[in-house]
Amino acid sequence: MSENIPNVQLRAWRNANRLTRAEMADKINATPVGVAEGLTCDEERIRRWEAGEVRWPRSPYRLALTQTTGLQPEALGFSPNRPGSSGLLEASIMPMDALRAEAELYGTMELAQQLQASDVGTGTLEALAEAVDLLCRAYPVVPAQTLRDRTQKRLAQVSRLLGGRINLAQHRELLVITGWLTALLGCVHYDLGEREEAETARRAAYDMGHQVGHGELMGWAHEMSAWFALVEGRYEDVVTAARLGQAVAGTSSAMVQLTLQEARGSARVGDRREADRALTRGAELLGSLPIPEHPDHHFVFDHSKWIFYAATAYTWLADDDRAEEHARETIQMHTRPDGTSNAPMRVADAHIDLGIVYARRGDLDAAVEQGMAAFDIDRRSLTDLVNRAGDLDRVLRQRFRREALAVEFHERFVTARRALTSRRPELLN
């Protein structure tokens, strides 16, 4: 499992220009500086740059990159120094001075007095914020039902605090905490196939974000809407929801995720140009954000997630070589030396992507092996997995309908789908 930060901006440029690593290396060698300096760029060097193993190439290569792409190295994701990260909740609370100004604006003594009156200590809110952070970081690996129950308990605790005596700053902070918990709960509900509960939680998270003017929280609520639409086959709604979210999310992880959802929605309808544009914008946005301290946090977008999203987008665009490249790297990045994964849901989707690629190439054994590997992973969103496995099942049935292995996978897929139909009857259609 790699500790390097992938350079997704360089990769996005190469993908948008439909170059293999070898082709890009040849272009670099053919630049004026490449010829003058006798550069020997090759596929492995490009791979090391994209993997983040080299953060700042030597001067001749930086110049050759600029001559090849028309962009400065910094715009291609290179930097001799990488910035640190900031907390998710840190910037979400209105400063005390702003709250006092709000009190003066309303002109009431009662409101001003509420700035100080409280039965809740600072330590309580700090502990709650840390608990929310840990719950969001548990999303990739903790069973969905367990995480749902833990999140609901925290929400009940916050609700009790909101009903007590708290000052305005604390009230605002508790609303933000409630918003993140509610958004997380909506995601877990959807993973469990609880569609109505998921949408209720999503709307509540948006309302809380709107109430306190928290653009990132509202952006994630729109992102959830885009995700639901993607799974349910409403592809035009995916792009619409993603763009609505981008209008409010600001420069944040939510903005990157919304841009990548737009890319996936465009890929689903076969719009390669718009998908590439969105992938490139997402890489540029990601490059402007600090490196996250905890990339396992569900509401933090990290560089490896860009590669994971690109894998699925290129699978849907039937760019099999590019899809395979990104899917393999997703599995590699998230697999520990002992074979376990720190992002099992991403790895499951990547196995499905590989299965579809192999099926298109006529390799039934490899396709089914990848599909079964996805089902065998412990922590995954069953809702999302059924949707993605349906993609693979359709390809297998089109090409290998009477083959025993294809029938075996179809039966495994049907079994998983039936596990959801009691809560998600629309999956029967």
Buried (B, 14 or more C-beta within 10 A) or exposed (E): EBEBBBBBBBBBBBBBEEBBBEBBBBBBBBBEBBEEBEBEBBBEBBBBBBBBBBBBBEEBBBBBBBBBBEBEBEBBBBEEEEEEBEEBBEEBBBEEEEBBEBBEEEEEEEBBEBBEEBEBEEEBBEEBBEBBBEBBBBBBBBBBEEBBEBBEEBBEBBEEBBEEEBBBBBBBBBBBBBBBBBBBBBBBBBBBBBBEBBBBBBBBBBBBBBBBEBBBBBBBBBBBBBBBBBBBEBBEBBBBBBBBBBEBBBEBBBBBBBBBBBBBBBBBEEBBEBBBBBBBBBBBBBBEBEEBEBBBBBBBBBBBBBBBBBBBBBBBBBBBEBBBBBBBBBBBBBBEEEEBBBBBBBBBBBBBBBBBBBBBEEBBEBBBBBBBBBBEBEBBBBBBBBBBBBBBBBBBBEBBEEBEBBBBBBEBBEEBBEBBEEBBEEBEE
